[in-house]
Amino acid sequence: MEEQSFKGVILVKDGVQRKVGFEELCLSNTMSMEALVALLVKKKVIKPEELLEAIRAVKDQRYKAGEPPKEGG
């Protein structure tokens, strides 16, 4: 039963399989992004305000008001 309810990916390294759930993938992605942003700010490549502005711009582009998508595309 557990095999059917698993939601994630199976990674293979050196012939060894490892199940990685979506929660772990999201956490790993978030930590990587935090580290990248912290490094870019520390090295003065970007300013925190510039990052927030870019996030807002992407959000505005991707999430527009309107009707939800229809089922089945």
N, C-alpha and C positions, 0 to 999 in steps of 0.2 A: 504493500500500500504506500509506503513512504516514497518509493520510486516514482509513482504516478503524481504525487503532490509536490515533488521537488520543483522549485522555480529558480533557475539560475543557469550557470554554465559549468561545463566540465573542462578543466584545464589539464593539459598533458605536458609533463616536463620529464625528460629522460625516461619515457615510457610509463611513468607513474601518473595515474589519473587522480584529480582532486576536484571535488565538488565545491563550487563557490556560489553562494546564494546572492540574490540581488541586493539584499541589505548590506552584505559585506562589500560587494562591488561599489555600491553608492558611497559607503563610508570611505573606502580606499580612494575613490575618485575625489571626494570632498577634501580629504587630507592632502592629496597631491595638489589640488588647486590652491588650497591655503598656503602650502609651502611655496608654490610657484609665485603667487601674488606677494607673499612676504619677501621673497628674494628679489623680485622686481622692484618693490618699494625700497628695500634696503639699499639696492644698488642705484637707486634714483633713476631707474628706467621709466617708471610711471609714478604718478602721484595717486594716493587713494581716491581723491576727488575725480580724477580721470577714469579710474576703474568704475566707480559708481555711475558716472555719466554714460560709460559704454554699456554697462549692465542695463541701465534704464532704456537706452536706445534699442538694444536687442529685444528687451521685453516689449517695448512699444511696437517693434516690427513684427514680432511673433504672435503676440496676443492682442488681436484687434477685436473690438466689440462687434457683435453680429450673431447670427444664428449658429448653433453648434453644427458640426459636420453631420451629414446624413449617414445613416448606417450603411455599411457595405460599399462606401466610396463612391 
